[in-house]
């Protein structure tokens, strides 16, 4: 028989975990979803989001944007100032203004401190839960198991409703904040309304009976109605997206579809008769993924003929050739991409990977140079550290290769491995030099983090 205190502790932990999962359902990435890195798409999203972040009083550089490969229409904030956007949200919407409305809403969550307050609300929701569980356990012990189980389940329902009520308040506040941010940046809130109107239509089609009090979000039709009234009052309600923004959005959607959807689907969606730029971009990616380089290259070359200084067209051309085991042919395209966008670290990493793929020792110094520039902007890019370790190993510098490997493991929080490789590098590094000091820093910080993790177990 389990002692009462232990039973209460187990039940309390279990129910608290249930609430945490419910809360995290819109603020955590499932393990089977993958993140996407793309310099062009990230630049477009940054152009949309940074003015909103600044209008909210946030340091735009401190807010991270992550793209998640997932077909669902979802976006959320997690871990403080991190915005996650599903590819399904981008490809399902029609205009930049709609996506900006989604980003404005999520920015409202960040500026309102909703994640921190949400954890407090979850803690408060546990109070009636624990009281109900105590009564339920006592009833079971007194020989009334049906009554006890009823109290236990009832306490869970009360806790969930209290927490969900708080979450609905957050969502409404984020909607209002989002509208204000759009107006503060001279943009229409009509797109935000269109998104929630879309959600409302989907709910209506489902035919499911909705309980508006057992939801983390208000019903979409209710939200859409509230937003509509705010749109009608906005002085910017009729302001359209710029032609440039719409073109960039269409190209972003085409690129995502070209790389994510099955090639057969892409080619049906963008038939050869469609000679628009988005269609050719999508087909270029689809043919490339189908290993049909003879058809892929003419598509991207036609785009380059029209925009010879587009760094992302050059990047895709280089990628096609390098990943088709033709790295020497792909190098000029990658160099062009960096030439036209020298501030994009992902393009420099792509160039470095192509240089290393040539297996030519003369290419190693150029690869190292580009990787170091990229890592100044993205010091936690594990792939860049991997390539840098490879480059140093090829140049015969085992100590710097070990240090780069330590940095790679440190960036992904693999602290035991980071310590091991930093210790391996130390004896061959110049004492008190920058690299020697960095190796010691990695060891010290990683060991401290290991201690913190051990104390939590």
Phi, psi and omega in degrees: 000137180274127179302151181306309182303321180293319179299314180298317181297318180297312182295318181297317180296318182297314183288324177297322178295323178299314179296322180296319178297318179297320179290320183283349183301333177249014181217028177209151183263128179293152186295334183271009178255147183242146177278153180240133172246128177206122185299319182294312182294319179296323179295317179297314180296324178294320178297328177285318193270323187302318177299325178291318178299314181294322178296333179275001180082019180262154171279108186304325181292340182270353179260122181264145176241128180239138178256124183251128177285099182200134186284346185286155177276093185209149172207148183200169178247139179212152173060038178095254185249059178234121179255126179249132180234125177285146177298329178298327178293317182292314185283341182272337180276166188251340188215159174302322183298325177294315180291323176298324177297320177296315180295321178298319178299313181294325176297325176299324176296317181294309183294334178275357180062034188291330180294316179295314180293329179297321178293323176297318180297323179295322178295319178294325180294339181284341183300304177296331179297312182294318179300315179297322181291321177301315179295321180295316179297320179296319180295320178298316180294332181276002176095019179238072186297323181297316178296316181298315180295324177297319178294320180297313180292324179295321179295324177296317180297318179299315182297316180298315182296322180294317180293317181296324178299319178295318181297321178296323177297319178300314183298317178297320179294321179294324176300311181296318179296321180298317178298316180297322180291319177298317180292324179296335178258014176071032183240155181282140173275005183299325180296321178297319177298318182299323180295313182286335173293323176296316178300318182297319178298320180294321178296319181295323180290331183293328181074005181283143177283129185253135170256105186295348181264352178244054179218147176283340181239150173298156176303138186299322179298321178296317179294317181299320180295317179296317180294324180300320180294325178289322178298316182300333181268352186283134176289349182252013188300331183262004183285121183275167171293150175290155179300322179295315180301317182294319179297316179297321180296315180297322178291322178297315179297316180298319180295316179298313180298319181299325182266339186258316183283155175303140181308322179297323178292317180299317183289334172286322181289324181237077183293163182300336179291340179271108182257019176293162180297315178302320182295316180294325179295314180296318180293323178302314180293319182294314178297320178300314180293334177274008180060033179249075185292332180296331177266331183291314184298317178299328179294312182287327179293327177294325177290320179294329178296331180270329179227076185292350179249019178278110185295332185279332172293317178297320179300314182295322178297316178297318179299317179305313185286316181296315182283356173258022178064034177231056187297325180297322178288332182279341183302313181303323180293317178295322178296322177297320181299318179289324179301318184271348176215069185293345182266008180262104183300326181295327178290321177294322178294321176298317178298316180298318180296323178293319178299316179291328181294339179289342181062025179256125184299330180293341182274346186296312180303320179295323178295315180299317180301313181292323179294320179295322177295315180298320183288341174295326179271329181231074184294349179251021179278102186297323181294321178297319177295324178298312180295322180295320177299317179299315181296317179295321178297320180293330179273002175086010180260087184293329181294313179290330175295318178294321180294319178296323177293321175299318178298320180299312180292326178295322183292335180254017174064030174265078192292319179301316179293323179298316179297315183301313182286327177294319177294326178292326182283327190309309186302334183260002179267149180295123184299133180072004175282171183300315182292322178298316180294320180296319178300317178294322178298316179300315180299312183296311183292317181297318179294323177296317179294322176299319179296320178297318180294320180294324182290339181275347183281000000 
